[in-house]
Amino acid sequence: MRQILTFSRKAEPERKPILAHAAVREAMKLIRATVPKTIEIQTDIAELPYVIVGDATEVHQVVMNLCTNSVHAMQDIGGILRVSLDALDLSAASSAAFNDTAPGRYVRLSVRDTGTGISPEIIGRIFDPFFTTKAVNKGTGMGLAVVHGIVKSYGGEITVDSTPGRGTVVTVLWPCLGEQGSSDAIAGTSAIPRGSERILLVEDEDIIIECMQAQLASLGYRVTARQDARAALTEFQNNPDGFDLVITDQTMPYMSGDRLARSILAIRPGMPIIVCTGFSENLDEPASKALGIQGFVMKPAGVREMAEAIRAVLDARAPARPDF
């Protein structure tokens, strides 16, 4: 939806320092829910401290398009989809393997499948707009063209290695701006806001909760993480004054985020709560505020976006400082 709105407004995507692994992991959550059981998904997504300048929605789009293409190549025969993310220090000697990309440190995304592969006759055309080998009504031929455009606009590189009958691996390189919190990473931008408050984090996906817990801890917060909303509610009931903020996913088994928020607010009215969601027919930002939920964040959210949402909610409750 954010991509459609960006296009309709003819607005530029909001590019800022982000951690690529957070957006990649969020995209894989959707991929896992849509891939047929005949395809095994393997992930090796390192929690990298390296910052790239980008838009989380665009990174999400790159991952989704590449994985969708791989799934299509295996839909009749099944196979393995492997997605990995790591760092690569590219030297002058090794840059030839990536179309003579400038040496430096890059975040490397690899999407590998064991599908039908791409024949040598057409591999040079796969990034052309509207070029597709799919049947009518099965594809527009724009997926890889969009991916290519996004990667190139970041100053990155994309390569494809394929063997007919054995599979394909697509490699994307994004240039690193620096390490999270380093002067290089925040050059030209304001510092990411930090804090030391106690946060109850509720998220059912293990990959997402691990990522968010690490990010919040790196910002100085003391985090208690729960994957079951019912367990989180029990935790809060036992110690309602033990937390300064609750951050919860919206779509979870047994209890949705808005239901959890209602229960928490019944115990402690005015409790600061942030709901995170990718899409929900039942809850949007106006509806969440009507329930008394102070913060609403759309996934995938970058570190800065989440950090600023946290401070906006917590600082709104802070007593005004006297003027001297």
C-alpha positions as CSV (number, residue, x, y, z in Angstrom):
1,M,0.0,0.0,0.0
2,R,2.9,2.4,0.8
3,Q,4.4,1.6,-2.6
4,I,1.1,2.4,-4.4
5,L,0.7,5.7,-2.4
6,T,4.3,6.7,-3.3
7,F,3.6,6.1,-7.0
8,S,0.3,7.9,-7.0
9,R,1.8,11.0,-5.3
10,K,4.8,10.9,-7.6
11,A,6.8,11.3,-4.4
12,E,10.3,10.1,-3.8
13,P,10.7,7.2,-1.4
14,E,12.0,8.2,2.1
15,R,15.6,7.0,2.1
16,K,17.4,7.2,5.4
17,P,19.9,5.1,7.4
18,I,18.4,1.6,8.0
19,L,19.6,-1.8,9.1
20,A,19.0,-4.0,6.0
21,H,18.6,-7.2,8.0
22,A,15.5,-5.9,9.8
23,A,13.6,-5.3,6.5
24,V,14.8,-8.6,5.0
25,R,13.6,-10.5,8.0
26,E,10.2,-8.8,7.8
27,A,9.9,-9.7,4.2
28,M,10.7,-13.3,4.9
29,K,7.8,-13.4,7.3
30,L,5.4,-12.8,4.4
31,I,7.2,-15.1,2.1
32,R,6.9,-18.0,4.6
33,A,3.2,-17.5,4.7
34,T,2.7,-17.7,0.9
35,V,5.2,-20.3,-0.3
36,P,3.7,-23.8,-1.1
37,K,4.8,-26.7,1.1
38,T,6.6,-28.3,-1.7
39,I,9.3,-25.6,-1.4
40,E,11.6,-25.6,1.6
41,I,12.8,-22.2,2.9
42,Q,16.2,-21.8,4.4
43,T,17.5,-18.5,5.8
44,D,20.8,-17.3,7.0
45,I,20.3,-13.7,7.8
46,A,23.1,-12.2,9.8
47,E,22.3,-9.5,12.3
48,L,24.6,-6.9,10.7
49,P,25.5,-3.7,12.5
50,Y,26.1,-2.0,9.1
51,V,23.8,0.8,7.9
52,I,22.7,1.4,4.4
53,V,20.9,4.4,3.1
54,G,17.5,3.2,1.8
55,D,13.8,2.8,2.2
56,A,12.6,-0.2,4.1
57,T,9.6,-0.6,1.8
58,E,12.0,-0.8,-1.2
59,V,14.2,-3.3,0.5
60,H,11.1,-5.3,1.2
61,Q,10.1,-5.1,-2.4
62,V,13.5,-6.3,-3.6
63,V,13.3,-9.4,-1.4
64,M,9.7,-10.2,-2.3
65,N,10.3,-9.9,-6.1
66,L,13.4,-12.0,-6.0
67,C,11.8,-14.7,-3.9
68,T,8.6,-14.7,-6.0
69,N,10.7,-15.4,-9.1
70,S,12.5,-18.2,-7.4
71,V,9.2,-19.8,-6.2
72,H,7.8,-19.6,-9.7
73,A,10.9,-21.4,-11.0
74,M,10.2,-24.3,-8.6
75,Q,6.4,-24.4,-8.5
76,D,6.1,-27.5,-10.6
77,I,9.0,-29.5,-9.2
78,G,9.4,-28.2,-5.6
79,G,12.9,-27.4,-4.3
80,I,14.8,-25.2,-1.9
81,L,14.7,-21.4,-1.5
82,R,17.7,-20.1,0.4
83,V,17.9,-16.5,1.4
84,S,21.1,-15.2,3.1
85,L,22.4,-11.8,4.2
86,D,26.0,-11.1,5.2
87,A,28.7,-8.5,4.7
88,L,31.3,-8.4,1.9
89,D,34.5,-6.5,1.8
90,L,35.0,-6.0,-1.9
91,S,38.6,-5.5,-3.0
92,A,39.9,-4.2,-6.3
93,A,40.9,-7.8,-7.3
94,S,37.4,-9.3,-6.5
95,S,35.3,-6.5,-8.0
96,A,35.5,-8.1,-11.4
97,A,33.0,-10.7,-10.2
98,F,30.5,-7.9,-9.6
99,N,30.8,-5.9,-12.9
100,D,33.8,-4.0,-11.6
101,T,31.8,-2.5,-8.7
102,A,33.9,0.0,-6.7
103,P,35.8,-1.6,-3.8
104,G,34.4,-1.2,-0.3
105,R,32.2,-2.8,2.2
106,Y,28.7,-4.0,1.1
107,V,25.7,-5.7,2.6
108,R,25.2,-8.8,0.4
109,L,21.8,-10.4,-0.2
110,S,21.7,-13.8,-1.9
111,V,18.5,-15.5,-3.1
112,R,19.2,-19.0,-4.3
113,D,16.8,-21.6,-5.7
114,T,17.0,-25.1,-7.1
115,G,14.5,-24.4,-9.9
116,T,14.5,-24.7,-13.7
117,G,17.3,-22.1,-14.2
118,I,17.7,-19.6,-16.9
119,S,19.0,-20.4,-20.4
120,P,22.1,-18.5,-21.7
121,E,20.0,-17.1,-24.5
122,I,17.8,-15.0,-22.3
123,I,19.8,-14.4,-19.1
124,G,21.0,-11.0,-20.6
125,R,17.4,-9.8,-20.9
126,I,15.9,-10.7,-17.6
127,F,16.2,-7.1,-16.2
128,D,14.5,-5.6,-19.3
129,P,11.1,-4.0,-18.5
130,F,8.2,-6.2,-19.6
131,F,10.4,-9.2,-20.5
132,T,9.0,-12.4,-19.1
133,T,9.0,-16.1,-19.7
134,K,5.8,-16.6,-17.7
135,A,2.5,-17.5,-19.3
136,V,-0.1,-14.8,-20.0
137,N,-1.7,-13.4,-16.8
138,K,1.1,-15.0,-14.8
139,G,3.5,-12.0,-14.7
140,T,4.1,-8.5,-16.1
141,G,7.8,-8.7,-16.6
142,M,8.3,-5.7,-14.3
143,G,9.5,-7.5,-11.1
144,L,13.2,-7.8,-11.9
145,A,13.2,-4.5,-13.7
146,V,12.0,-2.8,-10.5
147,V,14.6,-4.7,-8.5
148,H,17.3,-3.6,-10.8
149,G,16.2,0.0,-10.7
150,I,16.1,0.1,-6.9
151,V,19.5,-1.6,-6.5
152,K,21.2,0.7,-9.0
153,S,19.6,3.8,-7.4
154,Y,21.3,2.8,-4.1
155,G,24.7,2.7,-5.9
156,G,24.6,-1.1,-5.6
157,E,25.0,-4.0,-8.0
158,I,23.0,-7.1,-8.9
159,T,24.3,-10.2,-10.6
160,V,22.7,-13.5,-11.7
161,D,24.3,-16.9,-12.0
162,S,22.2,-19.7,-13.4
163,T,22.5,-23.2,-14.7
164,P,19.5,-24.6,-16.6
165,G,18.0,-27.5,-14.7
166,R,20.0,-26.8,-11.5
167,G,18.9,-23.4,-10.3
168,T,19.7,-19.7,-10.0
169,V,21.4,-17.5,-7.5
170,V,20.8,-13.7,-7.6
171,T,23.2,-11.6,-5.6
172,V,22.5,-8.0,-4.5
173,L,25.2,-5.6,-3.1
174,W,24.2,-2.5,-1.1
175,P,26.9,-0.1,-0.2
176,C,27.4,0.3,3.6
177,L,27.2,3.8,5.0
178,G,29.0,2.7,8.2
179,E,28.2,0.8,11.4
180,Q,25.1,1.5,13.4
181,G,25.8,4.4,15.8
182,S,29.1,5.4,14.0
183,S,29.7,9.0,12.9
184,D,29.7,7.8,9.3
185,A,26.3,6.2,9.6
186,I,24.7,9.3,11.0
187,A,26.6,11.9,9.0
188,G,24.1,14.4,7.6
189,T,21.3,13.2,9.9
190,S,20.3,13.8,13.4
191,A,21.3,11.1,16.0
192,I,18.9,8.3,16.5
193,P,17.1,9.0,19.8
194,R,17.8,6.6,22.7
195,G,16.5,5.9,26.2
196,S,16.7,3.6,29.2
197,E,13.0,2.8,29.9
198,R,11.6,-0.7,30.5
199,I,9.7,-2.1,27.4
200,L,7.4,-5.1,27.2
201,L,7.8,-6.4,23.6
202,V,5.1,-8.7,22.1
203,E,5.7,-10.4,18.7
204,D,4.8,-13.9,17.7
205,E,7.5,-14.4,15.0
206,D,10.8,-15.6,16.5
207,I,13.0,-13.9,13.8
208,I,11.2,-10.6,14.2
209,I,11.3,-10.6,18.0
210,E,15.0,-11.4,18.1
211,C,15.7,-8.6,15.7
212,M,13.6,-6.0,17.5
213,Q,14.9,-7.0,20.9
214,A,18.5,-6.5,19.8
215,Q,17.7,-3.2,18.2
216,L,15.9,-1.8,21.3
217,A,18.7,-3.1,23.5
218,S,21.2,-1.3,21.3
219,L,19.3,1.9,21.9
220,G,19.7,1.5,25.7
221,Y,16.2,0.1,26.5
222,R,15.6,-2.7,29.0
223,V,13.5,-5.2,27.1
224,T,11.3,-8.1,28.2
225,A,10.2,-10.1,25.1
226,R,7.2,-12.4,24.9
227,Q,6.0,-14.3,21.8
228,D,2.6,-15.2,23.3
229,A,0.2,-12.3,23.9
230,R,-1.5,-14.2,26.7
231,A,1.8,-14.7,28.5
232,A,2.6,-11.0,28.0
233,L,-0.7,-10.0,29.5
234,T,0.0,-12.3,32.5
235,E,3.4,-10.7,32.9
236,F,1.8,-7.2,32.9
237,Q,-1.0,-8.2,35.3
238,N,1.7,-9.5,37.8
239,N,3.7,-6.3,37.6
240,P,1.7,-3.4,36.0
241,D,4.2,-0.8,37.2
242,G,7.2,-2.8,36.0
243,F,7.1,-1.4,32.4
244,D,7.2,2.1,30.9
245,L,6.0,1.1,27.4
246,V,4.4,-1.8,25.6
247,I,5.2,-2.5,21.9
248,T,3.0,-5.2,20.4
249,D,2.4,-6.7,17.0
250,Q,-1.2,-6.5,15.8
251,T,-1.8,-9.9,14.1
252,M,-1.0,-12.7,16.6
253,P,-2.5,-16.1,17.5
254,Y,-5.0,-16.2,20.4
255,M,-5.0,-12.5,21.0
256,S,-4.6,-9.5,18.6
257,G,-2.6,-6.5,19.5
258,D,-5.6,-4.2,19.9
259,R,-7.3,-6.8,22.3
260,L,-4.1,-6.9,24.3
261,A,-3.9,-3.2,24.4
262,R,-7.5,-3.0,25.7
263,S,-6.7,-5.4,28.5
264,I,-3.6,-3.6,29.5
265,L,-5.4,-0.2,29.5
266,A,-8.1,-1.7,31.7
267,I,-5.4,-2.6,34.2
268,R,-3.4,0.6,33.9
269,P,-5.2,3.5,32.2
270,G,-2.9,5.7,30.1
271,M,-0.3,3.0,29.8
272,P,2.0,4.0,26.8
273,I,1.4,1.4,24.0
274,I,2.7,1.2,20.4
275,V,1.0,-1.2,17.9
276,C,3.1,-2.4,14.9
277,T,1.3,-3.9,11.9
278,G,1.9,-4.6,8.2
279,F,-1.8,-4.6,7.3
280,S,-5.0,-4.9,9.3
281,E,-8.6,-4.5,8.2
282,N,-9.6,-3.9,11.8
283,L,-7.0,-1.4,13.0
284,D,-5.5,1.7,11.6
285,E,-3.9,4.8,13.2
286,P,-7.2,6.7,13.9
287,A,-8.8,3.6,15.3
288,S,-5.8,2.8,17.5
289,K,-5.8,6.3,18.9
290,A,-9.6,6.0,19.6
291,L,-8.8,3.0,21.8
292,G,-6.2,5.0,23.8
293,I,-3.2,3.5,22.0
294,Q,-0.6,6.3,21.6
295,G,1.6,4.9,18.9
296,F,1.0,3.2,15.6
297,V,3.9,2.0,13.4
298,M,3.6,0.4,10.0
299,K,5.9,-2.5,9.1
300,P,8.6,-2.8,8.0
301,A,9.9,0.0,10.2
302,G,13.5,1.1,10.2
303,V,15.5,1.6,13.4
304,R,15.1,5.4,13.3
305,E,11.3,5.3,12.7
306,M,10.8,3.0,15.7
307,A,13.2,4.9,17.9
308,E,11.4,8.2,17.1
309,A,8.0,6.6,17.7
310,I,9.1,5.4,21.1
311,R,10.4,8.7,22.2
312,A,7.3,10.5,20.9
313,V,5.1,8.3,23.1
314,L,7.3,8.3,26.2
315,D,8.2,12.0,26.0
316,A,4.5,13.0,25.7
317,R,4.0,11.7,29.2
318,A,7.1,13.3,30.6
319,P,6.4,16.2,32.9
320,A,7.2,19.6,31.5
321,R,10.6,21.0,32.6
322,P,10.4,24.3,34.4
323,D,12.0,27.3,32.7
324,F,14.8,29.0,34.6
